Amino acid sequence: MTAQWDPEYDNLLDFAEDQGIYPEFDCRSGICQTCMHDLLEGEVDYTVKPLHPPSPGKVLLCCIRPRTNLVIDL
């Protein structure tokens, strides 16, 4: 699926849900890591600093906004 990012959203999880994609999540604050997915391409900015930052190549959807075009394995 391809979607054009709307900067009105706080994070990629909210954006995905409005696009009809419902990834698993729990806390929405970067603590539980339930919304962790593989970042295949692109760069992100964290809007909330996660309690436990994900490993390289992983992102927490509840805490990020795209800096560039992204490819994420959902």
PyMOL Python script that loads the backbone (N, CA, C, O; Angstrom):
from pymol import cmd

cmd.read_pdbstr("""\
ATOM      1  N   MET A   1       0.847  -1.175   0.000  1.00  0.00           N
ATOM      2  CA  MET A   1       0.000   0.000   0.000  1.00  0.00           C
ATOM      3  C   MET A   1       0.894   1.240   0.000  1.00  0.00           C
ATOM      4  O   MET A   1       1.952   1.250   0.629  1.00  0.00           O
ATOM      5  N   THR A   2       0.476   2.251  -0.688  1.00  0.00           N
ATOM      6  CA  THR A   2       1.173   3.534  -0.725  1.00  0.00           C
ATOM      7  C   THR A   2       0.210   4.606  -0.241  1.00  0.00           C
ATOM      8  O   THR A   2      -0.957   4.617  -0.634  1.00  0.00           O
ATOM      9  N   ALA A   3       0.686   5.503   0.606  1.00  0.00           N
ATOM     10  CA  ALA A   3      -0.133   6.603   1.109  1.00  0.00           C
ATOM     11  C   ALA A   3       0.735   7.843   1.249  1.00  0.00           C
ATOM     12  O   ALA A   3       1.919   7.748   1.570  1.00  0.00           O
ATOM     13  N   GLN A   4       0.154   8.981   1.012  1.00  0.00           N
ATOM     14  CA  GLN A   4       0.845  10.263   1.150  1.00  0.00           C
ATOM     15  C   GLN A   4       0.729  10.731   2.593  1.00  0.00           C
ATOM     16  O   GLN A   4      -0.382  10.921   3.086  1.00  0.00           O
ATOM     17  N   TRP A   5       1.848  10.920   3.280  1.00  0.00           N
ATOM     18  CA  TRP A   5       1.878  11.360   4.672  1.00  0.00           C
ATOM     19  C   TRP A   5       1.196  12.706   4.821  1.00  0.00           C
ATOM     20  O   TRP A   5       1.376  13.600   3.993  1.00  0.00           O
ATOM     21  N   ASP A   6       0.421  12.844   5.871  1.00  0.00           N
ATOM     22  CA  ASP A   6      -0.233  14.103   6.220  1.00  0.00           C
ATOM     23  C   ASP A   6       0.405  14.611   7.519  1.00  0.00           C
ATOM     24  O   ASP A   6       0.267  13.961   8.555  1.00  0.00           O
ATOM     25  N   PRO A   7       1.093  15.743   7.491  1.00  0.00           N
ATOM     26  CA  PRO A   7       1.799  16.234   8.677  1.00  0.00           C
ATOM     27  C   PRO A   7       0.885  16.639   9.830  1.00  0.00           C
ATOM     28  O   PRO A   7       1.378  16.995  10.900  1.00  0.00           O
ATOM     29  N   GLU A   8      -0.424  16.594   9.643  1.00  0.00           N
ATOM     30  CA  GLU A   8      -1.354  16.891  10.731  1.00  0.00           C
ATOM     31  C   GLU A   8      -1.369  15.781  11.782  1.00  0.00           C
ATOM     32  O   GLU A   8      -1.835  15.991  12.902  1.00  0.00           O
ATOM     33  N   TYR A   9      -0.856  14.591  11.420  1.00  0.00           N
ATOM     34  CA  TYR A   9      -0.846  13.461  12.354  1.00  0.00           C
ATOM     35  C   TYR A   9       0.339  13.563  13.298  1.00  0.00           C
ATOM     36  O   TYR A   9       1.409  14.050  12.933  1.00  0.00           O
ATOM     37  N   ASP A  10       0.124  13.091  14.520  1.00  0.00           N
ATOM     38  CA  ASP A  10       1.195  13.096  15.522  1.00  0.00           C
ATOM     39  C   ASP A  10       2.200  11.979  15.299  1.00  0.00           C
ATOM     40  O   ASP A  10       3.380  12.126  15.619  1.00  0.00           O
ATOM     41  N   ASN A  11       1.735  10.861  14.751  1.00  0.00           N
ATOM     42  CA  ASN A  11       2.621   9.709  14.589  1.00  0.00           C
ATOM     43  C   ASN A  11       2.105   8.794  13.481  1.00  0.00           C
ATOM     44  O   ASN A  11       0.985   8.945  12.992  1.00  0.00           O
ATOM     45  N   LEU A  12       2.942   7.859  13.109  1.00  0.00           N
ATOM     46  CA  LEU A  12       2.615   6.964  12.006  1.00  0.00           C
ATOM     47  C   LEU A  12       1.527   5.958  12.374  1.00  0.00           C
ATOM     48  O   LEU A  12       0.804   5.498  11.491  1.00  0.00           O
ATOM     49  N   LEU A  13       1.393   5.609  13.630  1.00  0.00           N
ATOM     50  CA  LEU A  13       0.325   4.691  14.041  1.00  0.00           C
ATOM     51  C   LEU A  13      -1.046   5.311  13.805  1.00  0.00           C
ATOM     52  O   LEU A  13      -1.924   4.656  13.245  1.00  0.00           O
ATOM     53  N   ASP A  14      -1.247   6.547  14.216  1.00  0.00           N
ATOM     54  CA  ASP A  14      -2.524   7.230  13.984  1.00  0.00           C
ATOM     55  C   ASP A  14      -2.813   7.340  12.490  1.00  0.00           C
ATOM     56  O   ASP A  14      -3.936   7.107  12.043  1.00  0.00           O
ATOM     57  N   PHE A  15      -1.785   7.697  11.730  1.00  0.00           N
ATOM     58  CA  PHE A  15      -1.938   7.821  10.282  1.00  0.00           C
ATOM     59  C   PHE A  15      -2.334   6.489   9.655  1.00  0.00           C
ATOM     60  O   PHE A  15      -3.250   6.440   8.834  1.00  0.00           O
ATOM     61  N   ALA A  16      -1.651   5.409  10.032  1.00  0.00           N
ATOM     62  CA  ALA A  16      -1.944   4.087   9.481  1.00  0.00           C
ATOM     63  C   ALA A  16      -3.389   3.698   9.766  1.00  0.00           C
ATOM     64  O   ALA A  16      -4.076   3.192   8.879  1.00  0.00           O
ATOM     65  N   GLU A  17      -3.854   3.924  10.974  1.00  0.00           N
ATOM     66  CA  GLU A  17      -5.226   3.566  11.327  1.00  0.00           C
ATOM     67  C   GLU A  17      -6.237   4.310  10.459  1.00  0.00           C
ATOM     68  O   GLU A  17      -7.241   3.731  10.045  1.00  0.00           O
ATOM     69  N   ASP A  18      -5.983   5.575  10.183  1.00  0.00           N
ATOM     70  CA  ASP A  18      -6.889   6.336   9.317  1.00  0.00           C
ATOM     71  C   ASP A  18      -6.809   5.896   7.858  1.00  0.00           C
ATOM     72  O   ASP A  18      -7.677   6.243   7.056  1.00  0.00           O
ATOM     73  N   GLN A  19      -5.771   5.134   7.510  1.00  0.00           N
ATOM     74  CA  GLN A  19      -5.648   4.584   6.158  1.00  0.00           C
ATOM     75  C   GLN A  19      -6.259   3.182   6.084  1.00  0.00           C
ATOM     76  O   GLN A  19      -6.212   2.544   5.033  1.00  0.00           O
ATOM     77  N   GLY A  20      -6.834   2.698   7.193  1.00  0.00           N
ATOM     78  CA  GLY A  20      -7.441   1.376   7.218  1.00  0.00           C
ATOM     79  C   GLY A  20      -6.474   0.257   7.555  1.00  0.00           C
ATOM     80  O   GLY A  20      -6.779  -0.916   7.341  1.00  0.00           O
ATOM     81  N   ILE A  21      -5.307   0.612   8.083  1.00  0.00           N
ATOM     82  CA  ILE A  21      -4.308  -0.374   8.496  1.00  0.00           C
ATOM     83  C   ILE A  21      -4.284  -0.361  10.022  1.00  0.00           C
ATOM     84  O   ILE A  21      -4.154   0.697  10.638  1.00  0.00           O
ATOM     85  N   TYR A  22      -4.410  -1.533  10.626  1.00  0.00           N
ATOM     86  CA  TYR A  22      -4.517  -1.603  12.078  1.00  0.00           C
ATOM     87  C   TYR A  22      -3.415  -2.481  12.671  1.00  0.00           C
ATOM     88  O   TYR A  22      -3.668  -3.625  13.048  1.00  0.00           O
ATOM     89  N   PRO A  23      -2.193  -1.948  12.756  1.00  0.00           N
ATOM     90  CA  PRO A  23      -1.113  -2.711  13.369  1.00  0.00           C
ATOM     91  C   PRO A  23      -1.391  -2.903  14.864  1.00  0.00           C
ATOM     92  O   PRO A  23      -2.112  -2.120  15.482  1.00  0.00           O
ATOM     93  N   GLU A  24      -0.813  -3.946  15.420  1.00  0.00           N
ATOM     94  CA  GLU A  24      -0.948  -4.155  16.863  1.00  0.00           C
ATOM     95  C   GLU A  24      -0.272  -3.019  17.612  1.00  0.00           C
ATOM     96  O   GLU A  24       0.738  -2.476  17.165  1.00  0.00           O
ATOM     97  N   PHE A  25      -0.843  -2.668  18.759  1.00  0.00           N
ATOM     98  CA  PHE A  25      -0.258  -1.660  19.640  1.00  0.00           C
ATOM     99  C   PHE A  25      -0.828  -1.896  21.030  1.00  0.00           C
ATOM    100  O   PHE A  25      -1.779  -2.659  21.203  1.00  0.00           O
ATOM    101  N   ASP A  26      -0.247  -1.246  22.001  1.00  0.00           N
ATOM    102  CA  ASP A  26      -0.789  -1.332  23.348  1.00  0.00           C
ATOM    103  C   ASP A  26      -0.734   0.030  24.026  1.00  0.00           C
ATOM    104  O   ASP A  26      -1.778   0.628  24.284  1.00  0.00           O
ATOM    105  N   CYS A  27       0.458   0.529  24.318  1.00  0.00           N
ATOM    106  CA  CYS A  27       0.583   1.716  25.171  1.00  0.00           C
ATOM    107  C   CYS A  27       0.477   3.048  24.429  1.00  0.00           C
ATOM    108  O   CYS A  27       0.051   4.044  25.015  1.00  0.00           O
ATOM    109  N   ARG A  28       0.855   3.083  23.156  1.00  0.00           N
ATOM    110  CA  ARG A  28       0.903   4.318  22.358  1.00  0.00           C
ATOM    111  C   ARG A  28       1.878   5.354  22.922  1.00  0.00           C
ATOM    112  O   ARG A  28       1.717   6.550  22.681  1.00  0.00           O
ATOM    113  N   SER A  29       2.881   4.906  23.666  1.00  0.00           N
ATOM    114  CA  SER A  29       3.822   5.865  24.244  1.00  0.00           C
ATOM    115  C   SER A  29       5.269   5.392  24.197  1.00  0.00           C
ATOM    116  O   SER A  29       6.124   5.979  24.860  1.00  0.00           O
ATOM    117  N   GLY A  30       5.562   4.350  23.432  1.00  0.00           N
ATOM    118  CA  GLY A  30       6.939   3.914  23.269  1.00  0.00           C
ATOM    119  C   GLY A  30       7.481   3.053  24.388  1.00  0.00           C
ATOM    120  O   GLY A  30       8.695   2.894  24.513  1.00  0.00           O
ATOM    121  N   ILE A  31       6.608   2.496  25.202  1.00  0.00           N
ATOM    122  CA  ILE A  31       7.060   1.675  26.321  1.00  0.00           C
ATOM    123  C   ILE A  31       6.988   0.181  26.003  1.00  0.00           C
ATOM    124  O   ILE A  31       7.951  -0.549  26.237  1.00  0.00           O
ATOM    125  N   CYS A  32       5.865  -0.270  25.479  1.00  0.00           N
ATOM    126  CA  CYS A  32       5.618  -1.715  25.348  1.00  0.00           C
ATOM    127  C   CYS A  32       6.281  -2.367  24.140  1.00  0.00           C
ATOM    128  O   CYS A  32       6.523  -3.574  24.153  1.00  0.00           O
ATOM    129  N   GLN A  33       6.572  -1.612  23.120  1.00  0.00           N
ATOM    130  CA  GLN A  33       7.189  -2.071  21.871  1.00  0.00           C
ATOM    131  C   GLN A  33       6.297  -3.013  21.047  1.00  0.00           C
ATOM    132  O   GLN A  33       6.788  -3.708  20.158  1.00  0.00           O
ATOM    133  N   THR A  34       5.006  -3.035  21.339  1.00  0.00           N
ATOM    134  CA  THR A  34       4.075  -3.866  20.583  1.00  0.00           C
ATOM    135  C   THR A  34       3.965  -3.407  19.131  1.00  0.00           C
ATOM    136  O   THR A  34       3.749  -4.231  18.242  1.00  0.00           O
ATOM    137  N   CYS A  35       4.108  -2.116  18.877  1.00  0.00           N
ATOM    138  CA  CYS A  35       3.960  -1.580  17.517  1.00  0.00           C
ATOM    139  C   CYS A  35       5.280  -1.539  16.753  1.00  0.00           C
ATOM    140  O   CYS A  35       5.402  -0.791  15.783  1.00  0.00           O
ATOM    141  N   MET A  36       6.267  -2.326  17.169  1.00  0.00           N
ATOM    142  CA  MET A  36       7.566  -2.339  16.504  1.00  0.00           C
ATOM    143  C   MET A  36       7.470  -3.081  15.168  1.00  0.00           C
ATOM    144  O   MET A  36       6.894  -4.166  15.081  1.00  0.00           O
ATOM    145  N   HIS A  37       8.050  -2.466  14.131  1.00  0.00           N
ATOM    146  CA  HIS A  37       8.077  -3.066  12.795  1.00  0.00           C
ATOM    147  C   HIS A  37       9.417  -2.784  12.143  1.00  0.00           C
ATOM    148  O   HIS A  37      10.182  -1.926  12.585  1.00  0.00           O
ATOM    149  N   ASP A  38       9.678  -3.527  11.081  1.00  0.00           N
ATOM    150  CA  ASP A  38      10.927  -3.351  10.330  1.00  0.00           C
ATOM    151  C   ASP A  38      10.832  -2.130   9.428  1.00  0.00           C
ATOM    152  O   ASP A  38       9.873  -1.977   8.672  1.00  0.00           O
ATOM    153  N   LEU A  39      11.834  -1.266   9.515  1.00  0.00           N
ATOM    154  CA  LEU A  39      11.977  -0.131   8.608  1.00  0.00           C
ATOM    155  C   LEU A  39      12.884  -0.589   7.481  1.00  0.00           C
ATOM    156  O   LEU A  39      14.079  -0.800   7.687  1.00  0.00           O
ATOM    157  N   LEU A  40      12.319  -0.743   6.287  1.00  0.00           N
ATOM    158  CA  LEU A  40      13.072  -1.253   5.148  1.00  0.00           C
ATOM    159  C   LEU A  40      13.789  -0.144   4.390  1.00  0.00           C
ATOM    160  O   LEU A  40      14.880  -0.350   3.859  1.00  0.00           O
ATOM    161  N   GLU A  41      13.166   1.037   4.342  1.00  0.00           N
ATOM    162  CA  GLU A  41      13.762   2.190   3.662  1.00  0.00           C
ATOM    163  C   GLU A  41      13.280   3.459   4.330  1.00  0.00           C
ATOM    164  O   GLU A  41      12.162   3.525   4.839  1.00  0.00           O
ATOM    165  N   GLY A  42      14.145   4.476   4.321  1.00  0.00           N
ATOM    166  CA  GLY A  42      13.749   5.798   4.779  1.00  0.00           C
ATOM    167  C   GLY A  42      14.289   6.155   6.143  1.00  0.00           C
ATOM    168  O   GLY A  42      14.985   5.376   6.794  1.00  0.00           O
ATOM    169  N   GLU A  43      13.939   7.376   6.555  1.00  0.00           N
ATOM    170  CA  GLU A  43      14.392   7.923   7.831  1.00  0.00           C
ATOM    171  C   GLU A  43      13.202   8.489   8.581  1.00  0.00           C
ATOM    172  O   GLU A  43      12.261   9.009   7.983  1.00  0.00           O
ATOM    173  N   VAL A  44      13.258   8.379   9.901  1.00  0.00           N
ATOM    174  CA  VAL A  44      12.167   8.850  10.746  1.00  0.00           C
ATOM    175  C   VAL A  44      12.702   9.757  11.839  1.00  0.00           C
ATOM    176  O   VAL A  44      13.896   9.759  12.142  1.00  0.00           O
ATOM    177  N   ASP A  45      11.801  10.522  12.420  1.00  0.00           N
ATOM    178  CA  ASP A  45      12.083  11.288  13.629  1.00  0.00           C
ATOM    179  C   ASP A  45      11.176  10.743  14.718  1.00  0.00           C
ATOM    180  O   ASP A  45      10.002  10.460  14.478  1.00  0.00           O
ATOM    181  N   TYR A  46      11.726  10.596  15.914  1.00  0.00           N
ATOM    182  CA  TYR A  46      10.916  10.175  17.050  1.00  0.00           C
ATOM    183  C   TYR A  46      10.297  11.405  17.700  1.00  0.00           C
ATOM    184  O   TYR A  46      11.005  12.336  18.083  1.00  0.00           O
ATOM    185  N   THR A  47       8.973  11.405  17.824  1.00  0.00           N
ATOM    186  CA  THR A  47       8.256  12.508  18.461  1.00  0.00           C
ATOM    187  C   THR A  47       8.244  12.336  19.967  1.00  0.00           C
ATOM    188  O   THR A  47       8.133  13.309  20.712  1.00  0.00           O
ATOM    189  N   VAL A  48       8.358  11.101  20.407  1.00  0.00           N
ATOM    190  CA  VAL A  48       8.453  10.746  21.820  1.00  0.00           C
ATOM    191  C   VAL A  48       9.655   9.829  21.940  1.00  0.00           C
ATOM    192  O   VAL A  48       9.793   8.880  21.168  1.00  0.00           O
ATOM    193  N   LYS A  49      10.522  10.102  22.897  1.00  0.00           N
ATOM    194  CA  LYS A  49      11.686   9.243  23.092  1.00  0.00           C
ATOM    195  C   LYS A  49      11.227   7.935  23.745  1.00  0.00           C
ATOM    196  O   LYS A  49      10.707   7.956  24.861  1.00  0.00           O
ATOM    197  N   PRO A  50      11.415   6.788  23.060  1.00  0.00           N
ATOM    198  CA  PRO A  50      10.991   5.510  23.635  1.00  0.00           C
ATOM    199  C   PRO A  50      11.811   5.164  24.877  1.00  0.00           C
ATOM    200  O   PRO A  50      12.997   5.482  24.967  1.00  0.00           O
ATOM    201  N   LEU A  51      11.159   4.511  25.820  1.00  0.00           N
ATOM    202  CA  LEU A  51      11.838   4.078  27.036  1.00  0.00           C
ATOM    203  C   LEU A  51      12.989   3.134  26.697  1.00  0.00           C
ATOM    204  O   LEU A  51      14.075   3.233  27.267  1.00  0.00           O
ATOM    205  N   HIS A  52      12.736   2.214  25.760  1.00  0.00           N
ATOM    206  CA  HIS A  52      13.759   1.288  25.266  1.00  0.00           C
ATOM    207  C   HIS A  52      13.819   1.462  23.753  1.00  0.00           C
ATOM    208  O   HIS A  52      12.990   0.890  23.044  1.00  0.00           O
ATOM    209  N   PRO A  53      14.764   2.225  23.243  1.00  0.00           N
ATOM    210  CA  PRO A  53      14.849   2.436  21.790  1.00  0.00           C
ATOM    211  C   PRO A  53      14.958   1.105  21.044  1.00  0.00           C
ATOM    212  O   PRO A  53      15.643   0.190  21.502  1.00  0.00           O
ATOM    213  N   PRO A  54      14.290   0.996  19.906  1.00  0.00           N
ATOM    214  CA  PRO A  54      14.365  -0.235  19.134  1.00  0.00           C
ATOM    215  C   PRO A  54      15.738  -0.430  18.503  1.00  0.00           C
ATOM    216  O   PRO A  54      16.520   0.513  18.378  1.00  0.00           O
ATOM    217  N   SER A  55      16.011  -1.647  18.117  1.00  0.00           N
ATOM    218  CA  SER A  55      17.255  -1.986  17.428  1.00  0.00           C
ATOM    219  C   SER A  55      17.313  -1.271  16.083  1.00  0.00           C
ATOM    220  O   SER A  55      16.278  -0.881  15.543  1.00  0.00           O
ATOM    221  N   PRO A  56      18.518  -1.097  15.536  1.00  0.00           N
ATOM    222  CA  PRO A  56      18.630  -0.506  14.197  1.00  0.00           C
ATOM    223  C   PRO A  56      17.782  -1.290  13.199  1.00  0.00           C
ATOM    224  O   PRO A  56      17.747  -2.520  13.228  1.00  0.00           O
ATOM    225  N   GLY A  57      17.108  -0.569  12.325  1.00  0.00           N
ATOM    226  CA  GLY A  57      16.251  -1.202  11.327  1.00  0.00           C
ATOM    227  C   GLY A  57      14.851  -1.483  11.820  1.00  0.00           C
ATOM    228  O   GLY A  57      14.037  -2.041  11.085  1.00  0.00           O
ATOM    229  N   LYS A  58      14.553  -1.105  13.059  1.00  0.00           N
ATOM    230  CA  LYS A  58      13.216  -1.271  13.639  1.00  0.00           C
ATOM    231  C   LYS A  58      12.689   0.109  14.038  1.00  0.00           C
ATOM    232  O   LYS A  58      13.466   1.014  14.344  1.00  0.00           O
ATOM    233  N   VAL A  59      11.362   0.260  14.032  1.00  0.00           N
ATOM    234  CA  VAL A  59      10.729   1.507  14.463  1.00  0.00           C
ATOM    235  C   VAL A  59       9.493   1.199  15.290  1.00  0.00           C
ATOM    236  O   VAL A  59       8.871   0.146  15.146  1.00  0.00           O
ATOM    237  N   LEU A  60       9.152   2.142  16.159  1.00  0.00           N
ATOM    238  CA  LEU A  60       7.920   2.074  16.934  1.00  0.00           C
ATOM    239  C   LEU A  60       6.929   3.036  16.292  1.00  0.00           C
ATOM    240  O   LEU A  60       7.125   4.250  16.335  1.00  0.00           O
ATOM    241  N   LEU A  61       5.886   2.509  15.707  1.00  0.00           N
ATOM    242  CA  LEU A  61       4.940   3.327  14.950  1.00  0.00           C
ATOM    243  C   LEU A  61       4.278   4.416  15.783  1.00  0.00           C
ATOM    244  O   LEU A  61       3.919   5.468  15.253  1.00  0.00           O
ATOM    245  N   CYS A  62       4.113   4.178  17.075  1.00  0.00           N
ATOM    246  CA  CYS A  62       3.422   5.148  17.927  1.00  0.00           C
ATOM    247  C   CYS A  62       4.254   6.384  18.216  1.00  0.00           C
ATOM    248  O   CYS A  62       3.731   7.369  18.738  1.00  0.00           O
ATOM    249  N   CYS A  63       5.529   6.355  17.890  1.00  0.00           N
ATOM    250  CA  CYS A  63       6.449   7.436  18.270  1.00  0.00           C
ATOM    251  C   CYS A  63       7.132   8.114  17.098  1.00  0.00           C
ATOM    252  O   CYS A  63       7.962   8.997  17.312  1.00  0.00           O
ATOM    253  N   ILE A  64       6.816   7.739  15.875  1.00  0.00           N
ATOM    254  CA  ILE A  64       7.591   8.276  14.750  1.00  0.00           C
ATOM    255  C   ILE A  64       6.760   9.090  13.778  1.00  0.00           C
ATOM    256  O   ILE A  64       5.543   8.945  13.664  1.00  0.00           O
ATOM    257  N   ARG A  65       7.480   9.947  13.088  1.00  0.00           N
ATOM    258  CA  ARG A  65       6.972  10.695  11.933  1.00  0.00           C
ATOM    259  C   ARG A  65       8.024  10.513  10.837  1.00  0.00           C
ATOM    260  O   ARG A  65       9.220  10.481  11.129  1.00  0.00           O
ATOM    261  N   PRO A  66       7.592  10.394   9.588  1.00  0.00           N
ATOM    262  CA  PRO A  66       8.575  10.220   8.515  1.00  0.00           C
ATOM    263  C   PRO A  66       9.386  11.485   8.268  1.00  0.00           C
ATOM    264  O   PRO A  66       8.850  12.593   8.284  1.00  0.00           O
ATOM    265  N   ARG A  67      10.676  11.307   8.040  1.00  0.00           N
ATOM    266  CA  ARG A  67      11.568  12.399   7.609  1.00  0.00           C
ATOM    267  C   ARG A  67      11.726  12.331   6.092  1.00  0.00           C
ATOM    268  O   ARG A  67      11.903  13.351   5.427  1.00  0.00           O
ATOM    269  N   THR A  68      11.658  11.100   5.552  1.00  0.00           N
ATOM    270  CA  THR A  68      11.758  10.850   4.120  1.00  0.00           C
ATOM    271  C   THR A  68      10.663   9.848   3.748  1.00  0.00           C
ATOM    272  O   THR A  68       9.887   9.426   4.605  1.00  0.00           O
ATOM    273  N   ASN A  69      10.603   9.475   2.488  1.00  0.00           N
ATOM    274  CA  ASN A  69       9.703   8.392   2.093  1.00  0.00           C
ATOM    275  C   ASN A  69      10.110   7.143   2.844  1.00  0.00           C
ATOM    276  O   ASN A  69      11.297   6.893   3.053  1.00  0.00           O
ATOM    277  N   LEU A  70       9.119   6.357   3.253  1.00  0.00           N
ATOM    278  CA  LEU A  70       9.375   5.166   4.055  1.00  0.00           C
ATOM    279  C   LEU A  70       8.843   3.915   3.386  1.00  0.00           C
ATOM    280  O   LEU A  70       7.869   3.956   2.634  1.00  0.00           O
ATOM    281  N   VAL A  71       9.499   2.808   3.672  1.00  0.00           N
ATOM    282  CA  VAL A  71       8.961   1.479   3.391  1.00  0.00           C
ATOM    283  C   VAL A  71       9.057   0.737   4.714  1.00  0.00           C
ATOM    284  O   VAL A  71      10.143   0.542   5.259  1.00  0.00           O
ATOM    285  N   ILE A  72       7.897   0.326   5.218  1.00  0.00           N
ATOM    286  CA  ILE A  72       7.820  -0.370   6.505  1.00  0.00           C
ATOM    287  C   ILE A  72       7.120  -1.704   6.288  1.00  0.00           C
ATOM    288  O   ILE A  72       6.084  -1.770   5.626  1.00  0.00           O
ATOM    289  N   ASP A  73       7.683  -2.755   6.845  1.00  0.00           N
ATOM    290  CA  ASP A  73       7.090  -4.083   6.745  1.00  0.00           C
ATOM    291  C   ASP A  73       6.035  -4.215   7.827  1.00  0.00           C
ATOM    292  O   ASP A  73       6.352  -4.416   8.999  1.00  0.00           O
ATOM    293  N   LEU A  74       4.762  -4.099   7.420  1.00  0.00           N
ATOM    294  CA  LEU A  74       3.658  -4.244   8.359  1.00  0.00           C
ATOM    295  C   LEU A  74       3.092  -5.636   8.236  1.00  0.00           C
ATOM    296  O   LEU A  74       2.144  -5.982   8.941  1.00  0.00           O
TER     297      LEU A  74
END
""", "prot")
cmd.dss("prot")
cmd.show_as("cartoon", "prot")
cmd.util.cbc("prot")
cmd.orient("prot")
